[in-house]
Amino acid sequence: MRESGDALVLLLAGGIGSRLNLLVGHRAKPAVPFGGIYRIIDFSLSNVMNSGLTRVGVLTQYKPLSLMAHIGDGSVWDFTGRTRGIKILPPRTGEKDSDWYKGTADAIRQNIDFILANPSEQVVILSGDHIYRMDFAAMLSYHQYKKADITIGMMVVPKSDIHQFGAGIIDSENRIVDWEEKPKVPRTNLASMGIYIFDTKYLLQTLAQDRHEVDFGMHIIPRAIHEDRVYAYPFYGYWRDVGTIQSYWETNMEIIRENSGLEPEAWEIRPNPQWAGRSTDRPPARFQHGCAVASSLIASGCVIEGTVTNSVLSPGVRVQKGATVSNAVIFADGVVEENAVVDLAILDKGVRVGAGAVVGHGDNMTLANRDYPKHLYTGISLIGQKATIPAGAQIGRNCIVRFGFDDESFGDRNILPDGQSA
């Protein structure tokens, strides 16, 4: 671990993350479980820790309770001590209760008092909802070498994806000379990662100039590149935005795919061993006689009697005799009963799939969900927290079963057709 001067970290963790659908129905997006034992925010917090940064403010907004409980006093990531600390920063409501953060810059502006209370030469601004490994100490050195006012972490992405990002046009010295925010017809494939370093004095002056500038990508960056020194910091490592059901599922699958580049243990990513009030420090997983497991991540406390293939299972999941789980992500304490089938699905915490039931029935992968066609369209079905799929029921492709669904909710039906919600 390297010391990185006195830079202050502000971690933006307040986005709704609505494209994750049911997964953010009861939690903030950065608190969504990932990869068996982690939550998404663990990657940003661990990167901060491993970069030698020691003072962090976490800006929360929507459904923050699980996120706040997960972070706790920050001791998991070594953020406790005389010169260390992490603080949760809720939004400051104004005259109206609806005065939430209006954008990334507005969120920072509302917390200027925290910046002033923690004197620093630079402020590092991060998003709490990406899966990646990055050395912020190296980025800080680059920022100082360039004598930059703003440095933006940027990486090459396919041009077909650039419409999701801010895009920068650079010169031979990596100075950003033009900017496009989510361009429909891009001129570059260099995308912003939502990682910024500001000189602190410059940041405070910038935020004081125009209170109508509420977003870095939309307002402050385009103006700054024409007036001040703004540089791109090229990044060539692993980085994924898991803001959609499809990307979330794909990135989970990369944990179990050889040579994918996603290696949380090698990256020294630390989870919090307290998972929603229950310790993940459970007994070792048990693999009973007759079970079969291939290309899967099985967390502690799981009991496997059936077959698990190409799946990620969080602590305490039970797969009973004759049951089959494939291409699935199952959160903590899920139960797949005897002879049930789960295929190409994400099951939130505490889901029970009854005996002989099927989640992911049929071969029609292309009929998108009727209510959320942009969320579920490749065959993945989504089962909400603590839902129960009745014995013998059949849940089709691109289906949604909401929180707390049970036998009574299902009524006389035993089939949920492709693309439907219940």
N, C-alpha and C positions, 0 to 999 in steps of 0.2 A: 504494500500500500504506500503510495507516494503522497506527500503533502503538496497541496496545490494553492499555497498562499492563503489569502483571506477571502476568496470568492464566496459569495452568498448564492445559494441555490433556491429558486422558486419553481415548484413543481405543480403544473396545472393539472388538476384532477377533478374538474367540475363538469365536464361535458356529459350530455345526456346519453350519448351512445345508442340512440334509438334503433339503429340498424341491427343491433344485437338482440332486439326483440325481447323475448321473455327473460333472457339472461340478465337484463338490467331492469327487470320489473321490480326487484326487491333489493337492488344493490347498485352502487356506482360502477361505471364501466371499469375503472382501474382495479376494482375489488373482485372482478369476475375471476373465478378459478381458472387455472391454466396448467396444462402439463402434469396433472396428477397431484402435485403437492404445492404448487405456487399459486399466486394471484398475479395478474398482469403487472401491477405496480411494483412487484418485487424486483423486476428487471431494472427499472429506473433507479429505485432506491439502492440496489446493489451496485449499479454502475457508479452512483455518487460515492458510496462507501469505498469502492475499489479504486476510485480516482483520488482519494485523500481529502475529499471535501467533507466538512463537518457541521455546517450550519444550513438547515433546510426549513423552508416554509412550504406547506402543502395546501394549495388553494382548492377547497372543496365547494360543492354546491348541491347537486342533486343526490338525494338518498345517501347521505354521507356516513350514516351510523356504522355500517359494516366496515367501511374503509377506515374510519377513525378507530374502531375496535381492533382492526388488523394491524394498524401502525403502532398503536399503543404509545409507549414512551420512546420508541425508536431504538431500544436497546438491542433488538435483533440485528440491526445494521450499524451498531456501535455509535449511535447518535446521542449518547448520554455522557456527561462529564462536565468539567468546569468550562471548557471552551467548545463543547459540542452541544448540539441540541436540534430537535425537530419540533415544529409547531404547526398545528392544524389551524388554517385561516379560513373561516367561513365567510360568505359574502356579507357585505355591509349594506343592509337595506336602507333605502333613503326614505322619502316621504311616503312612498308606496311600497307595499310588501312585494310587489312585482319587480322591484329594482334589483334584479339579479345581474350577474356579470353579463355585459353585452358583447363581449369579445375578449380575446387574449390580452390586448393592451389595457382594456378597461379593468380586467381582473387584477393586473399588476398595479394599475393606478389606484385602485381601492385599497391597496396594501402598501402604499408608500411609507406609512408609519413603521411598518415592519422593516423595510429597507433602511430607514433612518436609524432605527434602533439597533441595527446590526451593520455597523460601518464596514464597507468593503471597497475594493478597487474595481471588481467586476461583479456582475450579476449573471448567473447562468440560469436560463429559463428552459424548462423541459416539459414535455408531455408525459403523463403517467400511464399512457395506454398503448405503448409499443413494446414489441419483443425484440431485444437487441443487446449487443455488448459494445460499449464505447468508452474510451479513455478520455475523460474530460480534462485531465491534466495536460494531455498533448494538445487538445483544442485550445486551452487557455494559453499555452506557450505560443501557439500559432497566432492567436489573436494579438498577443503582445508584440510578437515579431513584426506583424503587419501594421502595427500602430492603428489598428482598426477601431472605429467607433462601435460597429456591430459586426459580428461574425456569425454566419449561418451554416449549420451542418447541412450538407447537401450530398445527394447521391444520384447516380444514373438509374433511371427506371425506363421501362418500355414506353415509347411515345403513346401507345394506346392507353396507358394508365395515367399519363401526366395531367389529365383533366381533374384528377382528384387532389392535386397538390398545387402549392405555389411553385413557380418555375423561374429560374434565374439564368440570364444570359451573362457570361463572364468574358473578361479579356484574358490576355496571356499571363497576367499576374494573379488570376483568380478574383480580381475585383469585379463585383457585380455591377454591370452597366445598364441593365434593364430588367424588368420584372413583370411576370404575368401571373395573376392569381387564378388558378383553375382554368387554364386556357382551353377553349374548344378546338382551336387550330394552333397547336403548339409550334414554337420556333426552336425549342430546345428539349432535351430529355433529362435535364438536370433539375431534380426535385428537392424542395425543402423538406427536411425531416422534422420541422417544428422544434428544432434545438437552436437556441440563440445565446450568444454571449454579448452583453452590453458593458461598456465602461459605465460605472455606476453614475458618475456625474452627468454623462451624456444621456443616460436613460431618464434620470430625474428631470433634466432640462426638456427632453423630448416629450415626456408625459405632461409637462406643465404647459406646453405650447398650445395644444388644441384638444379640448375635452371631447370633441366630436370624433376624434380619431380613436376608435374603440378596438381595432383589430390590427395586429402586426402585419399580417400578410396583405390585408385589403388596404390599409391606410399608411401605417408608419414606414414600412420597408420601401414601398414605391417612392415615397417622398425622400427618404433618407439617401437612397442610392444616387440621387441627383444633387444632393446637397452635402453629403458627408462621406466618410470612408466605410464602405460596406463590402465585406469579403465573404466568399464561399470557402468553407472548410470541406474539402473532398473526403468522403467516407466510402470505404470499399468493403466493409465487413457485412455481417448479417444484420438485417433490419426488416421487420415486418409490421405493417399496420394491421391490427386484428379488429378493425372496426365493423366488419360485416360477419354474418354467420359463415359465409363461404371461406373467407380468409382465416377466421378463427379456427374452423375445422381443419383447414389445410395446414395451418401452422402447428396445431396439435399433432397432426400426422407426421410432420417433419421431425418431431422429437424421436420417433421410432424408425425413421428412415435413415439408413446408413449414408454418411457423407452429405447430409443435408446442410451442414454448417451450424445447426442449432444444437448447442451443447451447454445447457444450463449449469451442470456440475463443473465442467472445465472452466466455465466463465466465473465460477464462484458466486452464483446467484443464490441468495439466502431467502428461503421461505420463512414465514412465521410459524413455528411448530404448533401454535394454537389456531386451529381451524374452526372458525365460527363457534368458539367456546369449547370445542372438543379438541383434545390434543391429537396431532398427527403422529405423535410418538407412540404408536400402537404396536402390538405384537407383530412379528413378521407375517407376511402373507402366507397363507396355507394353500397348497396345491394337493387336492385329494386324489386318491387312486382313481384312474380312469379319465382324469381331466386332460385337456390338450390346450397348450398356449403357444402362440407363434407371433413374432413381430409385434409385441405389445409391451406397454408399460403398466406394471401392476404395483400399486402403492401398498404400504404397510396396512395390516388389518384386513386385507381382502381375503376372501375364501373362495377358491375356484374349484368347483366340481364338474362343470361343463366345459365348453370350448370357447376360447377367446382368441381372436385373430385380428391383427392390425387395429388395435384399440388402445385407449388410454383410460385407465381406471384409477380414480381417486381413492383415498383411504376408506376402508370399511365396506367396499362393494362386495356383494355376494352373488355369485353366478352358480345356481343350483344344478343338480344332476340333469343331464340331457339338454340344458339350455345352451344356446349359441349366441355369442356376441361378436360382431364383426364391424369394422370400419366405424367404430363408435367412440364417443367421449362420454364417460359416465362420472358425474360428480359424487361427492362423498355419500356413503351409506345408502347407495342404491341397491335394490334387490331385483334380480332377474330369476323368477321362479322356475320350477322344473319344466323342461321342454319348451320354454318360451324362446322367442327369437328377437334379437335386436340387431338391425342392420342399417348402417348409414344413418346414424341418429346422434343427437346430443340430449342427454338426460340430466336435468338439473338435480340439485341435492335432494336426497331422500325419496326418489321416485321408486315405485314398486311396479314391476311388470308381472302380471298374474300368470299362473301356470298355463302353458299352451298358447299364450297371447303372442302376437307378432307386431313389432314396431318396425316399419319399413317393409310393407307387404307389396308384392307385385314388381313389375319391371318398368313401369312408366315413370321415368326420371324427369321428364321435360314438362309435365303439367304443373306450372308454378302455383304457389299457394294463392288462393282466391283473394284473401284479405291483404297479404303482403307479398305480392309477386316479385318485388325487388329484393326481398330478404331470403326467400326459399324458392329455388328454381332449378337445383341440380340433383334433387332426390333426397336431400337431408330433411329429416323430420325432427321436430323440436318438442321436448316434453318438459313442462314446467315443474317448478319446485314442489315436492311432496304430492305430486299427482300419482294416482293409482290407475293402471290399465287393467281392466277386469280380466279374469281368466277367460281364455279363448277368444278375446277380442282381436280385431285386425286393424292396425293403423297403417294407412297407405304411405305414399311418398309425398314429400313437401307438405306434410301435415303439421299442425300446431295443436298441442293439448295443453291447456292452460293450468296455472297454479291450482293445486288442491282438487283437481278433477278426480272423481271416484266413481264407484259403481252406480250410485244414484244419479250422478251427472250424466252417465252414459245412457241411462234409461233402457229402453227395449232394443236399442241398436247394439250390434256387436261388430260393426264395420264402420270405420271412418275413411271415406274414399280419398283418393289422391287429391292433394291440393286443398283439402278442407281444414277447418279449425273447429275445435270443441272446447 
